[in-house]
Amino acid sequence: MQMIYNSPVYCVMEIAGFDGEPRGVEILDKLARRETYLEGELAESFRSGVQKIVSGSPSVEALDGFISQYEGLMQQPLAFH
C-alpha cells in the first residue's frame, strides 16, 4: 500500500498485488469519514483521470474536485486504529 495523494479532504492509496503490479485504489474522505475501494476498469479510469490532471497544472482544488466525483461510491465508514 502506497499513499499517492493526501489533502485536507482526501487520501488516496495505491494497493499493489503480490507481484507488485497495481491492483486497486483506496479513496478516503476524511471529512465524511467514508472510504471506497476501486479495482479493475474503475480503478484504471480513476488513474487515467488523475494522470490528465497531473500532466497539466495540477492543484489541490483540481485533484480534490476530480476525486469528489467518486463520493457516491464512498459508503464504507472509516475506522481508525
N, CA, C and O atoms as CSV, one atom per row, in Angstrom:
chain,resi,resn,atom,element,x,y,z
A,1,MET,N,N,0.840,-1.157,0.000
A,1,MET,CA,C,0.000,0.000,0.000
A,1,MET,C,C,0.896,1.234,0.000
A,1,MET,O,O,1.817,1.341,0.810
A,2,GLN,N,N,0.624,2.154,-0.905
A,2,GLN,CA,C,1.432,3.362,-1.014
A,2,GLN,C,C,0.509,4.568,-1.141
A,2,GLN,O,O,-0.364,4.603,-2.008
A,3,MET,N,N,0.710,5.563,-0.264
A,3,MET,CA,C,-0.069,6.777,-0.361
A,3,MET,C,C,0.395,7.556,-1.590
A,3,MET,O,O,1.585,7.834,-1.739
A,4,ILE,N,N,-0.543,7.908,-2.470
A,4,ILE,CA,C,-0.177,8.653,-3.675
A,4,ILE,C,C,-0.745,10.071,-3.671
A,4,ILE,O,O,-0.358,10.893,-4.502
A,5,TYR,N,N,-1.668,10.368,-2.737
A,5,TYR,CA,C,-2.221,11.716,-2.648
A,5,TYR,C,C,-2.776,11.915,-1.250
A,5,TYR,O,O,-3.395,11.019,-0.677
A,6,ASN,N,N,-2.544,13.113,-0.707
A,6,ASN,CA,C,-3.040,13.433,0.622
A,6,ASN,C,C,-3.339,14.919,0.674
A,6,ASN,O,O,-2.440,15.742,0.501
A,7,SER,N,N,-4.596,15.269,0.912
A,7,SER,CA,C,-5.002,16.663,1.064
A,7,SER,C,C,-5.787,16.767,2.365
A,7,SER,O,O,-5.997,15.757,3.036
A,8,PRO,N,N,-6.220,17.959,2.732
A,8,PRO,CA,C,-7.035,18.074,3.945
A,8,PRO,C,C,-8.356,17.297,3.861
A,8,PRO,O,O,-8.941,16.963,4.891
A,9,VAL,N,N,-8.827,17.008,2.641
A,9,VAL,CA,C,-10.111,16.331,2.468
A,9,VAL,C,C,-9.953,14.858,2.110
A,9,VAL,O,O,-10.672,14.018,2.651
A,10,TYR,N,N,-9.035,14.526,1.214
A,10,TYR,CA,C,-8.917,13.157,0.690
A,10,TYR,C,C,-7.529,12.578,0.879
A,10,TYR,O,O,-6.527,13.291,0.951
A,11,CYS,N,N,-7.512,11.259,0.957
A,11,CYS,CA,C,-6.268,10.496,0.934
A,11,CYS,C,C,-6.486,9.357,-0.063
A,11,CYS,O,O,-7.506,8.670,-0.012
A,12,VAL,N,N,-5.528,9.161,-0.967
A,12,VAL,CA,C,-5.637,8.114,-1.977
A,12,VAL,C,C,-4.430,7.198,-1.842
A,12,VAL,O,O,-3.286,7.650,-1.795
A,13,MET,N,N,-4.713,5.891,-1.782
A,13,MET,CA,C,-3.653,4.907,-1.667
A,13,MET,C,C,-3.729,3.905,-2.804
A,13,MET,O,O,-4.808,3.439,-3.169
A,14,GLU,N,N,-2.574,3.582,-3.355
A,14,GLU,CA,C,-2.459,2.565,-4.406
A,14,GLU,C,C,-2.191,1.238,-3.715
A,14,GLU,O,O,-1.286,1.125,-2.889
A,15,ILE,N,N,-2.984,0.241,-4.063
A,15,ILE,CA,C,-2.828,-1.091,-3.494
A,15,ILE,C,C,-2.207,-1.985,-4.566
A,15,ILE,O,O,-2.734,-2.102,-5.672
A,16,ALA,N,N,-1.092,-2.609,-4.227
A,16,ALA,CA,C,-0.400,-3.488,-5.175
A,16,ALA,C,C,-0.677,-4.945,-4.829
A,16,ALA,O,O,-0.892,-5.298,-3.670
A,17,GLY,N,N,-0.666,-5.780,-5.864
A,17,GLY,CA,C,-0.807,-7.209,-5.661
A,17,GLY,C,C,0.513,-7.807,-5.207
A,17,GLY,O,O,1.498,-7.089,-5.035
A,18,PHE,N,N,0.536,-9.100,-5.015
A,18,PHE,CA,C,1.760,-9.777,-4.587
A,18,PHE,C,C,2.880,-9.638,-5.607
A,18,PHE,O,O,4.057,-9.709,-5.256
A,19,ASP,N,N,2.510,-9.439,-6.885
A,19,ASP,CA,C,3.517,-9.280,-7.933
A,19,ASP,C,C,4.013,-7.844,-8.054
A,19,ASP,O,O,4.863,-7.558,-8.898
A,20,GLY,N,N,3.498,-6.938,-7.228
A,20,GLY,CA,C,3.932,-5.549,-7.259
A,20,GLY,C,C,3.169,-4.681,-8.241
A,20,GLY,O,O,3.331,-3.461,-8.241
A,21,GLU,N,N,2.340,-5.289,-9.076
A,21,GLU,CA,C,1.551,-4.533,-10.046
A,21,GLU,C,C,0.356,-3.878,-9.342
A,21,GLU,O,O,-0.215,-4.458,-8.418
A,22,PRO,N,N,-0.021,-2.662,-9.782
A,22,PRO,CA,C,-1.180,-2.002,-9.169
A,22,PRO,C,C,-2.424,-2.874,-9.276
A,22,PRO,O,O,-2.738,-3.409,-10.339
A,23,ARG,N,N,-3.118,-3.003,-8.163
A,23,ARG,CA,C,-4.319,-3.829,-8.128
A,23,ARG,C,C,-5.569,-2.997,-7.932
A,23,ARG,O,O,-6.614,-3.285,-8.516
A,24,GLY,N,N,-5.461,-1.966,-7.112
A,24,GLY,CA,C,-6.632,-1.155,-6.827
A,24,GLY,C,C,-6.254,0.172,-6.204
A,24,GLY,O,O,-5.084,0.459,-5.953
A,25,VAL,N,N,-7.285,0.975,-5.963
A,25,VAL,CA,C,-7.112,2.297,-5.383
A,25,VAL,C,C,-8.103,2.434,-4.236
A,25,VAL,O,O,-9.290,2.148,-4.393
A,26,GLU,N,N,-7.615,2.871,-3.090
A,26,GLU,CA,C,-8.487,3.149,-1.961
A,26,GLU,C,C,-8.568,4.660,-1.793
A,26,GLU,O,O,-7.543,5.338,-1.731
A,27,ILE,N,N,-9.791,5.187,-1.720
A,27,ILE,CA,C,-10.009,6.622,-1.573
A,27,ILE,C,C,-10.692,6.863,-0.235
A,27,ILE,O,O,-11.726,6.265,0.062
A,28,LEU,N,N,-10.107,7.740,0.564
A,28,LEU,CA,C,-10.652,8.080,1.872
A,28,LEU,C,C,-11.121,9.525,1.866
A,28,LEU,O,O,-10.375,10.415,1.458
A,29,ASP,N,N,-12.342,9.767,2.311
A,29,ASP,CA,C,-12.862,11.111,2.508
A,29,ASP,C,C,-12.742,11.389,4.001
A,29,ASP,O,O,-13.504,10.849,4.803
A,30,LYS,N,N,-11.795,12.223,4.366
A,30,LYS,CA,C,-11.508,12.468,5.773
A,30,LYS,C,C,-12.645,13.201,6.477
A,30,LYS,O,O,-12.926,12.931,7.645
A,31,LEU,N,N,-13.296,14.118,5.784
A,31,LEU,CA,C,-14.349,14.910,6.412
A,31,LEU,C,C,-15.619,14.097,6.640
A,31,LEU,O,O,-16.235,14.195,7.701
A,32,ALA,N,N,-16.011,13.303,5.662
A,32,ALA,CA,C,-17.210,12.471,5.782
A,32,ALA,C,C,-16.923,11.159,6.507
A,32,ALA,O,O,-17.843,10.431,6.880
A,33,ARG,N,N,-15.637,10.867,6.704
A,33,ARG,CA,C,-15.199,9.631,7.366
A,33,ARG,C,C,-15.755,8.399,6.661
A,33,ARG,O,O,-16.314,7.494,7.279
A,34,ARG,N,N,-15.576,8.404,5.333
A,34,ARG,CA,C,-16.024,7.294,4.488
A,34,ARG,C,C,-14.893,6.926,3.527
A,34,ARG,O,O,-13.971,7.711,3.304
A,35,GLU,N,N,-14.979,5.723,2.964
A,35,GLU,CA,C,-13.968,5.269,2.011
A,35,GLU,C,C,-14.600,4.386,0.955
A,35,GLU,O,O,-15.726,3.910,1.099
A,36,THR,N,N,-13.832,4.178,-0.123
A,36,THR,CA,C,-14.216,3.209,-1.137
A,36,THR,C,C,-12.951,2.582,-1.706
A,36,THR,O,O,-11.860,3.143,-1.603
A,37,TYR,N,N,-13.115,1.432,-2.297
A,37,TYR,CA,C,-12.013,0.723,-2.940
A,37,TYR,C,C,-12.399,0.492,-4.394
A,37,TYR,O,O,-13.466,-0.048,-4.684
A,38,LEU,N,N,-11.528,0.904,-5.303
A,38,LEU,CA,C,-11.758,0.739,-6.737
A,38,LEU,C,C,-10.765,-0.275,-7.280
A,38,LEU,O,O,-9.593,-0.277,-6.903
A,39,GLU,N,N,-11.248,-1.139,-8.172
A,39,GLU,CA,C,-10.342,-2.054,-8.865
A,39,GLU,C,C,-10.836,-2.257,-10.283
A,39,GLU,O,O,-11.941,-1.838,-10.628
A,40,GLY,N,N,-10.028,-2.891,-11.095
A,40,GLY,CA,C,-10.406,-3.171,-12.469
A,40,GLY,C,C,-10.551,-1.912,-13.304
A,40,GLY,O,O,-9.760,-0.977,-13.175
A,41,GLU,N,N,-11.564,-1.890,-14.162
A,41,GLU,CA,C,-11.764,-0.771,-15.080
A,41,GLU,C,C,-12.025,0.545,-14.351
A,41,GLU,O,O,-11.594,1.603,-14.810
A,42,LEU,N,N,-12.717,0.489,-13.234
A,42,LEU,CA,C,-12.991,1.707,-12.479
A,42,LEU,C,C,-11.704,2.312,-11.913
A,42,LEU,O,O,-11.534,3.531,-11.924
A,43,ALA,N,N,-10.810,1.472,-11.426
A,43,ALA,CA,C,-9.519,1.951,-10.928
A,43,ALA,C,C,-8.688,2.526,-12.074
A,43,ALA,O,O,-8.022,3.548,-11.906
A,44,GLU,N,N,-8.723,1.879,-13.230
A,44,GLU,CA,C,-7.986,2.392,-14.396
A,44,GLU,C,C,-8.538,3.738,-14.849
A,44,GLU,O,O,-7.774,4.632,-15.212
A,45,SER,N,N,-9.851,3.887,-14.829
A,45,SER,CA,C,-10.480,5.153,-15.186
A,45,SER,C,C,-10.068,6.253,-14.208
A,45,SER,O,O,-9.801,7.383,-14.616
A,46,PHE,N,N,-10.017,5.922,-12.927
A,46,PHE,CA,C,-9.581,6.874,-11.905
A,46,PHE,C,C,-8.135,7.294,-12.156
A,46,PHE,O,O,-7.818,8.483,-12.150
A,47,ARG,N,N,-7.263,6.314,-12.376
A,47,ARG,CA,C,-5.842,6.614,-12.632
A,47,ARG,C,C,-5.683,7.489,-13.865
A,47,ARG,O,O,-4.879,8.421,-13.868
A,48,SER,N,N,-6.440,7.196,-14.905
A,48,SER,CA,C,-6.372,7.972,-16.142
A,48,SER,C,C,-6.798,9.421,-15.904
A,48,SER,O,O,-6.162,10.347,-16.407
A,49,GLY,N,N,-7.856,9.614,-15.150
A,49,GLY,CA,C,-8.319,10.970,-14.839
A,49,GLY,C,C,-7.311,11.752,-14.034
A,49,GLY,O,O,-7.087,12.936,-14.287
A,50,VAL,N,N,-6.703,11.099,-13.065
A,50,VAL,CA,C,-5.675,11.755,-12.251
A,50,VAL,C,C,-4.473,12.111,-13.127
A,50,VAL,O,O,-3.905,13.196,-12.998
A,51,GLN,N,N,-4.091,11.200,-14.012
A,51,GLN,CA,C,-2.942,11.434,-14.898
A,51,GLN,C,C,-3.170,12.663,-15.780
A,51,GLN,O,O,-2.242,13.439,-16.009
A,52,LYS,N,N,-4.393,12.846,-16.275
A,52,LYS,CA,C,-4.713,14.017,-17.096
A,52,LYS,C,C,-4.537,15.308,-16.309
A,52,LYS,O,O,-4.006,16.290,-16.827
A,53,ILE,N,N,-4.984,15.305,-15.057
A,53,ILE,CA,C,-4.842,16.495,-14.217
A,53,ILE,C,C,-3.375,16.764,-13.916
A,53,ILE,O,O,-2.912,17.901,-14.006
A,54,VAL,N,N,-2.654,15.721,-13.563
A,54,VAL,CA,C,-1.237,15.867,-13.194
A,54,VAL,C,C,-0.394,16.315,-14.377
A,54,VAL,O,O,0.606,17.007,-14.188
A,55,SER,N,N,-0.772,15.938,-15.590
A,55,SER,CA,C,0.016,16.319,-16.765
A,55,SER,C,C,-0.137,17.804,-17.102
A,55,SER,O,O,0.661,18.346,-17.866
A,56,GLY,N,N,-1.134,18.454,-16.553
A,56,GLY,CA,C,-1.337,19.892,-16.772
A,56,GLY,C,C,-0.726,20.675,-15.623
A,56,GLY,O,O,0.418,20.449,-15.229
A,57,SER,N,N,-1.494,21.576,-15.109
A,57,SER,CA,C,-1.080,22.376,-13.947
A,57,SER,C,C,-1.886,21.914,-12.743
A,57,SER,O,O,-2.911,22.511,-12.414
A,58,PRO,N,N,-1.427,20.851,-12.083
A,58,PRO,CA,C,-2.222,20.284,-11.003
A,58,PRO,C,C,-2.316,21.220,-9.800
A,58,PRO,O,O,-1.357,21.912,-9.459
A,59,SER,N,N,-3.463,21.229,-9.176
A,59,SER,CA,C,-3.658,21.954,-7.930
A,59,SER,C,C,-4.468,21.056,-7.006
A,59,SER,O,O,-5.130,20.118,-7.450
A,60,VAL,N,N,-4.406,21.353,-5.738
A,60,VAL,CA,C,-5.181,20.592,-4.764
A,60,VAL,C,C,-6.661,20.689,-5.106
A,60,VAL,O,O,-7.391,19.703,-5.006
A,61,GLU,N,N,-7.107,21.882,-5.510
A,61,GLU,CA,C,-8.515,22.077,-5.849
A,61,GLU,C,C,-8.930,21.212,-7.037
A,61,GLU,O,O,-10.008,20.617,-7.027
A,62,ALA,N,N,-8.076,21.141,-8.063
A,62,ALA,CA,C,-8.393,20.332,-9.246
A,62,ALA,C,C,-8.455,18.854,-8.898
A,62,ALA,O,O,-9.375,18.152,-9.318
A,63,LEU,N,N,-7.487,18.381,-8.138
A,63,LEU,CA,C,-7.470,16.962,-7.753
A,63,LEU,C,C,-8.627,16.634,-6.814
A,63,LEU,O,O,-9.290,15.611,-6.985
A,64,ASP,N,N,-8.873,17.487,-5.829
A,64,ASP,CA,C,-9.996,17.241,-4.927
A,64,ASP,C,C,-11.323,17.284,-5.678
A,64,ASP,O,O,-12.225,16.500,-5.384
A,65,GLY,N,N,-11.450,18.191,-6.643
A,65,GLY,CA,C,-12.663,18.260,-7.448
A,65,GLY,C,C,-12.888,16.984,-8.238
A,65,GLY,O,O,-14.013,16.490,-8.326
A,66,PHE,N,N,-11.820,16.451,-8.813
A,66,PHE,CA,C,-11.922,15.191,-9.547
A,66,PHE,C,C,-12.312,14.049,-8.612
A,66,PHE,O,O,-13.213,13.267,-8.919
A,67,ILE,N,N,-11.637,13.958,-7.483
A,67,ILE,CA,C,-11.912,12.870,-6.541
A,67,ILE,C,C,-13.344,12.953,-6.010
A,67,ILE,O,O,-13.968,11.926,-5.745
A,68,SER,N,N,-13.858,14.157,-5.858
A,68,SER,CA,C,-15.216,14.312,-5.321
A,68,SER,C,C,-16.263,13.636,-6.205
A,68,SER,O,O,-17.363,13.344,-5.736
A,69,GLN,N,N,-15.944,13.386,-7.464
A,69,GLN,CA,C,-16.867,12.685,-8.354
A,69,GLN,C,C,-17.117,11.244,-7.895
A,69,GLN,O,O,-18.087,10.615,-8.316
A,70,TYR,N,N,-16.248,10.733,-7.038
A,70,TYR,CA,C,-16.363,9.359,-6.552
A,70,TYR,C,C,-17.016,9.287,-5.167
A,70,TYR,O,O,-17.088,8.209,-4.577
A,71,GLU,N,N,-17.490,10.419,-4.644
A,71,GLU,CA,C,-18.074,10.439,-3.303
A,71,GLU,C,C,-19.277,9.512,-3.175
A,71,GLU,O,O,-19.492,8.929,-2.112
A,72,GLY,N,N,-20.056,9.367,-4.229
A,72,GLY,CA,C,-21.216,8.486,-4.185
A,72,GLY,C,C,-20.861,7.039,-3.928
A,72,GLY,O,O,-21.694,6.268,-3.451
A,73,LEU,N,N,-19.638,6.664,-4.237
A,73,LEU,CA,C,-19.182,5.289,-4.006
A,73,LEU,C,C,-18.629,5.092,-2.598
A,73,LEU,O,O,-18.430,3.960,-2.155
A,74,MET,N,N,-18.384,6.188,-1.902
A,74,MET,CA,C,-17.768,6.110,-0.575
A,74,MET,C,C,-18.838,5.836,0.478
A,74,MET,O,O,-19.395,6.762,1.066
A,75,GLN,N,N,-19.115,4.571,0.706
A,75,GLN,CA,C,-20.153,4.162,1.647
A,75,GLN,C,C,-19.601,3.474,2.891
A,75,GLN,O,O,-20.291,3.371,3.906
A,76,GLN,N,N,-18.372,3.007,2.814
A,76,GLN,CA,C,-17.769,2.278,3.922
A,76,GLN,C,C,-17.275,3.266,4.990
A,76,GLN,O,O,-16.441,4.121,4.690
A,77,PRO,N,N,-17.776,3.163,6.236
A,77,PRO,CA,C,-17.286,4.069,7.285
A,77,PRO,C,C,-15.802,3.816,7.581
A,77,PRO,O,O,-15.336,2.677,7.544
A,78,LEU,N,N,-15.073,4.895,7.873
A,78,LEU,CA,C,-13.672,4.778,8.255
A,78,LEU,C,C,-13.566,4.341,9.704
A,78,LEU,O,O,-14.352,4.766,10.551
A,79,ALA,N,N,-12.614,3.510,9.978
A,79,ALA,CA,C,-12.317,3.103,11.360
A,79,ALA,C,C,-10.834,3.319,11.579
A,79,ALA,O,O,-10.004,2.672,10.941
A,80,PHE,N,N,-10.503,4.225,12.479
A,80,PHE,CA,C,-9.097,4.492,12.791
A,80,PHE,C,C,-8.666,3.603,13.939
A,80,PHE,O,O,-9.394,3.421,14.914
A,81,HIS,N,N,-7.458,3.049,13.803
A,81,HIS,CA,C,-6.942,2.146,14.837
A,81,HIS,C,C,-5.765,2.800,15.526
A,81,HIS,O,O,-5.177,2.212,16.434
